[in-house]
Amino acid sequence: MEELTNILLLDANADSADKIQQSLQSNGHAFKVNHAITLQQGLILLKTSSPDVVLLDGDLIENKEFHSVKSYLSDNRIPSILISEVNGQEVKNRALKAGATEYLVKNKISPQYLQNTIHSAIKLIETENKLTRVFEEYTGRIESFMLMLDTLKEGVVIINKSGEVCYSNELGNAMLSNDSLHIEISSFLTYRELNSEDIVLVENDLQQQIQIRTNNFFWNGEPCNILVIEKKEIVKVEEVVKEDVVVHRVASPLNEPFDTLINYLQLIAEHEANGKATEAAQCAELASKSVDESEKLLGDVKSFISLAHYNPSFARLSMQNLVGDVLKSMGPEIEEAGIEVSVSDLPEATGDKELILKLVKHLVSNALKFRNRSRKAVIDIGHDKSDGQFIFCVRDNGIGISKKHHDEVFNLFARLNDAEEYPGNGIGLAICKKIVELHNGKIWVESLPGHGSNFYFKLNAKL
């Protein structure tokens, strides 16, 4: 059964109101109409009947009591359509004054046009509400990213095309305020197009080195440069470049969901301007999806960064129970994908339980994601022994990895496959590598394209 569209008709003219109601009831459309002849009645019905849309007689907006109605409509995001006797620019001015979503001229209203306008006004306000939520979520993600930057041991400065500093974290702000450092940094406070990351080393008289990494970035809808600034004692250049800082690598991948979001927001604005409410609503849904993707990316980046400051707590672990817990938590995903999982008897190991759980889950997730859909997927979790040391292994019969990429897969943001077919952000295996390193261990892969992958890891943690 079609849901009724709830309409509040505010019109002091009984004949005019009757004609509008007759137009609404034609063509079998499902409209429920409440009629008020005064603004006082209208305000009561607004609060008690929760209309989807308000049809408003243009003469009533001149009444001083209209302000209360207008405020209620605005505060509760209820669309309104102004119906006026006059045509041309005057009706547009009246609609603007009333805060109306649409306007109609009384002697030019056909039943179909009235009904279409009502549906369009409702759809438009729904789109605007979605857009508002998207902007709020987008702003929240930006704030989350800024909080993440504030935890870093490097100064981060973002400048726009005008060379204005539009963001700096606490350490970056301190560096800009330091006269001697500011002189060394100042030449980089000019926006420029960058084809790739730029690393610059500046040595000063204090036997210190200022390392500045720059990259293109997108911030609040405009292209910017991001500078990552680090002070170090003089060391060999090759050692400086072997850094473990993630921000400059984050900049480019972070652009993807945010750039996509901004593109959708621009399309929404264009569709709204052209009266295409349905297309605008579709774009709002896609924009919301981009927000979710950016949230996932930021969450994974935070997980990676947190490992740099993590102090593991080692204990003897039952790998059998631990793997069982991981598989139980992933049960619905494994069942939906129709994957056969086998686990051999596993020995105990020494490690941080939280980290090893995360390690195993990432490896199983990786096997699940990159399964070969032309055959039944199989994952086997087992172990080998070499030189008296246990080596754990997660084997799959998935799409496999070319030998030339065996080391690269553990790099941050490494994505070797089509993003549409195999979505992800390339952080999972980098997290695995970091976890194993925290256990003084080693992780590696043996694989061939089309023949599955064997991911091995060994742990050298000591109690």
Buried (B, 14 or more C-beta within 10 A) or exposed (E): EEEEBBBBBBBBBEEBBEBBBEBBEEEEBEBBBBBBBEBEBBBEBBEEBEBBBBBBBBBBBEEEEBEBBBEBBEEEEBBBBBBBBEEEEEBBEBBEBBBBBBBBBBEEBEBEEBBEBBBBBBBBBBBBEBBEBBBEBBEEBBEBBEEBBEEBEBBBBBBBEEEEBEBBBEBBBEBBEBEEBEEBBEEBBEBEEEEEBBBBEBEBEEEBBBBBBBBBBBBBEEBBBBBBBBBEEEEEEEEBEEBEBBBBBBBBBBBBBBBBBBBBBEBBEEBBEEEBBEBBBBBBEBBBBBBEBBBBBBBBBBBBBEBBEBEBEBEEBBBBEBBBBBBEEBEEEBEEEEBEBEBEEBEEBBBBBEBBBBBBBBBBBBBBBBBBEEEEBBBBBBBEEEEEEBBBBBBBBBBBBEEEBBEEBBBBBBBEBEEEEEEBBBBBBBBBBBBBEBBEBBBBBBBEEEBBBBBBBBBEBEE
